[in-house]
Each structure stands twice: as structure tokens, then as C-alpha cells.
Amino acid sequence: MQSNQLLETFENYLNTNLAISNSFHPIFQDALIEMLDAGGKRFRPMLLLTIVNAIEPLLVKSALPVSLGLEYLHTYSLIHDDLPAMDNADLRRGHPTLHKTYDEVTAILVGDALNTHSFNLIANAPLHNDVKIELIKILSSDGGIEGMIIGQAIDCYFENEKLELNQLEFLHIHKTAKLIAASLKMGAVIAGLSLEVQDKLYQFGIDIGLLFQIQDDIIDETATEEEAGKTTANDGAKNSFVNLLGLEGAIKSADELSLKCENDLKVFDKNIQENLNTLLSKYLNRHKK
């Protein structure tokens, strides 16, 4: 299946399997699906499905609930990240943030719902129970206190306090990169790849995730809100790579990491290389656009 077909398959699955709140609440159902329906890159579910498609294409259908669970968990993190207590952002995925459209309580609860339901989707996927347990272990670790949550906590706590480069990398490896790495590893688990390859894909994902964060910092500095589809010029008090290294330094770091990722991709099986290269080609150098 080609990359564009894989994305279309995912979008069709998402649209027919959106979470439903069966209640008389007048706005919650609309709010629940709004940020999912708004689009986004779908990068994390596509990483997972790309690995499965490269090795065991017949398992793509069974992997769809897991990929949707990944998108649910990522979307919850964006909704909470945009809240007044965190980034206080007005725009996400080209749409007003949920707390702006509805209210803060609704945004918090929608995030909570998407977080919880992501694991329900994985638990009910048509895969072997041992595989599902491993997938839940990975996502709950890298999306939880050993990954995204501690990264977010450090990001918020150290606003207006300059971190060292190694601390900044720790922050963003946990806040951003680990969920991207988890996406690749979860695809490898579903496809039955060896532990060695799972670990190599995970480390590759850490580098891709760190590159993404540097690129996002550059985009925040250089792009308009319309171009980025989200609130920009919002990192003034944050520990960003642009704030620490300067714009030119951040671009240099992104160039170096992009080249490293291109080279590291060559160590994988030919099918993995070809499938990932098709997906990643539009992202590895997006900071240059």
C-alpha cells in the first residue's frame, strides 16, 4: 500500500470510528471530535502503520485501532498543552483551541476522554493479547510519567529559567520525541520484528522527534499563525532551541540532525527504508521551507 493510500485508509477509519459520548450533554460530543476532525499531520499513526505495512501489510487493518489510539493520545496532549495554565494558545490545527470555542472545563475533560479511550482502542484491537499488553506498556510509558508528562512538567516549571543544552534535550526527548519513538516501536511490535530492530527503530524515532522539536521552534520563530496552523511567537518564556542557540544555531542543529537521520535510515531493511523514506521525505527538511 502506498503512503497516500495508507493515510487515506487511516482517515477513513478515523472518520467511521470517532469516540461517541452517549449523553444529553449539549456540546461535549462536538467538542470531543473537533480537534480530531480538524486534521493534523497524522504523523505518529502513519509511522506505526508504515512499519506494519513494510513488513506485514496484511496486519494493517488490525493495526488501525492502535494507530487511532496513538492519534487520540497525541491529540489529548495538544488540547491540554494549549490550555491557559500551560501555553494559553488560541489556535491549533488551523482552528480555535477547544477552551476558546467552548470553555476550559470542556477542553480538560475532552483531553481526559481521549487519553483514556486511546487505551480502550488498543485493548480491543484484533491482535494477540500478548502484543496488546506490550503496546499498552510502550504507550503508557512514553506517553506518561516516563515520557511526555515529565517533559511537559519540566517545560512548565522552568519557564523563564534558562536550561543547559543537555537539559533542554532531556526535556524535549521526553515531551516530544518519546511518543514518536514509541510509534515506530509499536509498529515493529505488531509486525513481529526482533527486539534489536525494535530498539534501533526506537532510537531512530528519538532523533526524528528531537529534529521535529527543533523544527517546531524554528517555525514558531519564523512562520505566521496562518502558515503554521497554530499559535506562533509563543515561546518567549519557554526553553526552546531558538532561545538557547539563536535562530542560526537552531537551523544548524536541525541540518545536522536531519543528515544523521537520513544516514541512519540506511541501516534498516530495504522495505522499511523505502516506506519510511516516502513518509519522512517531506518532513526531514521542513525547517528550510
N, C-alpha and C positions, 0 to 999 in steps of 0.2 A: 504494500500500500504506500503510495507517495505521501510526502509530508502534508501537502494541501488536502489530500483525501483523509488523512489521519485527523487533521484539525476539524474538517467538516464532520467526520464521524463523532468526534468529541462534542462539538457544538450541538449536533442533533440529539446526542444522548443527554446532554445537559438540559436542553430545552424540553425534553419529554420526561425528565426526572427531577425537576425542581422540588425543593422541600416544600411541603404543604403544612400549614397550620390550620387545622380544622377547629375553628372557634368563631365567635361572633365579634372578635376584635375588629374594629373598622379599618385599621391601617396596617396591622402587623404583617399580613400576608404580602401586601405590596412592598413593604419595606424589606421583607425577608429575601425577596428575589431581585430587588432593584439593582444592587451592585453586581450580582451575578449576571443579570440581563444586560448590564451596561457594557459588557465585553471585557477587554483587557488582552494581554498578550497570550494568556493561557500557557505560559512558558513551562511551569512546573508539571502540569499534567502531560504536556507534549514531550517533555524529557522522559517521563515514565513510559509513555506509550511508544516513543521512538525506540527505546531499548527493547521493549517486548516485541515490537514489530520487526526489529532487525534480527532477532534470534528465534522467536516462536510466534509468527504472525497469527496463527490460529488462536492464540490466547488473548489477542487484542480485545475481543468482545468481553471476555471475563475480567479483563483489567480495567474496563471503563468505569465501574463503580469506584475503584480505588483511585483512579485519576480524578474523578469528580470529588472524592473526599479530599484530595490534595488541594483542589481549587477552592473548595469550601473553607478549608483551614487557612489558606493564604488570604482569601477574601475577608474572613473574620479579622485577620491581623491588620489588614488595611483599614477596615472600619474603625477598629479600636485605636490604631495609630493616628487617625485623623481627629480623634476626639479632642475637645477643648483642654482636657487635662494633659494631653500629650502634645501633638503638633498643631492642634487647633486649625486644621486645614479646611478650606471652603470647597475644593474641587478634587474629584477622584474619577479616573477613567472618563474624563470629559463631562462628568455630571456633578451636580452639587452633592456634597457629602451627606450621609444619612442624617446626622444631627442637625444639618441645616434644613433639609427637606422636611423632616419630621420633628424629632426632639432628641435630646441626649439619652434619655432612658431607652427609647426605642432603638437607637443605634447600639447601645451597650447590649441590650437583650438579643438583637439580631446577631451581633457578633458571638455572643454566648451560644445561640442556637446553631449557628454554622459550625462553630468549633466542635460542639458535642456531636452533631449529626455527621460530621466527617468520619468519625469512628464507627458510627452505625452503618454507613455505606460500606466501609471496609469489612466489617464483621459479617455483612450479608452478601458479600461478593461471592460469585460461584467459583471459589478457589478452595484448595485443600485447607483445612483448619490450621495445620502447622505453618503454612505460608501466610495465612491471615494474621496469626499471632506474631510472626516475625515482622510483618508490615506495620502492625499496630505498635510494636516495640520501637521500630525505627521512627515512625512519625511522632509518637508521643514523647520520644526523647529529643529529637531535633526540632520539633515544634513546641517543646515545653521548657522545663526549667534547665535542661542541659543544653538548650539551643536558643531558639528565638526569644523566649521570655527573659532569660538572664541578659541577653543582648539588649533587649528593649529597656530593661531596668537600668542597666549601666548607661545607656544613651540618655535616659531621662534624668538620672541622678547627677550626671556630670555635665549637664548643660552649664554654660558659662565658666567651665573649668577645663583648661586645655590638657588633653591626654598626650602621652608619648605615642610614637608611631606603632609600637608593638601592642599597646593598649587599644589604640584605635582599630587595629587589625583584629584583635580579640573581640572587640565589640561587634564589628560587622561580620566577622566569620560566624558568630553566634546568631546575631539578629537576622542576617540575610542569607549567608552562604550555606548554612547547615540545612536549611529547608530545600535549597536547590540540590545540594549533595544527596539528601535523602530521596529526592525524586528519582535520581539516577539509580541509587542503590535499590529502591523499591521495585523499579522496573527490572533490575538484574535478579532480584529475588523471585519475582513472578516468572521470569524466563528461565530460572534454574541455573544461572551462571555460578561459577565457582566462587568461593569466599575471596580468593585472590583477586579475581576480576571485579567482584563487588567492591572491594576496598580501593582498587585503582580508580573505578568509576566515582566512588565517593570523594576521593582526594581531588580528582579532576573537577568534580562539582564544587568543591570548596574554592578552587581557583576561579571557576566560572562565576560563582556567587560574589567573590571579592571584586572581580572585574566589574560585575553588574553594579555593585555599590559605588565604586569609583566613578563609573559612567553616570550613574544617577546624580552623584554630587556635581559632576561637570554640567550635566543637563540642568540641574537646579540653578546653577550659576549663569548659564548662557542662554537657556531657552525661555520662551514666553509660556504662560499657562496654557494658551491655545495649542502650542506646539507639543507641550509635554502631556497635556490632558489631565494635569493635576496642579495643585498649588506649587509655585516655584518661588525662588528668592526667600525661602522659608528656613534656611539653615544658619542664619546669622549667629545664633547662640549655641548651635549644635557642634559636635565634634565630627566634622566632615573632612574628607581628604583634601578638598579645595582650601578649607580654612587652615589646615595644618601645612600643606605642601605648596599652596598657591595654585592658581589655575594651570600654569605651565607645568609645574611639578606633578600635578594630578594627571594631566594628559600624558606626560612621560611615563608615569607608573601604569596607566591604562594601556599604553602602547606596548610596554614590556610584558605585561601580564597577558595581553591578547596574543602576542607572539608565542609565549610559553604555552598557552592553551592550544594554539594551532599545532605546535610541535608535539605536545603530549597526546593529542588526539591520534597521532600516527601509531601509537603502541597498541591500539585496540584491534580486535578482529575487523576484517575488511567490511563486513556488513554493518558493524557498529560505527566504524569510521564514516562510511558513506551516508548512513541515516542521520547521524549526529551532525555531520558537516552540512547537510542540507538544512537542518533546523537552525544551526548556530551561525551560518554564514551571514545572516542579516543582523546578528547581534554583536559579534566579536569586536567590530569596529564602529559601533553606533555612536561612540563619543566623537568621531571625526566628522559626523554629518552636520 
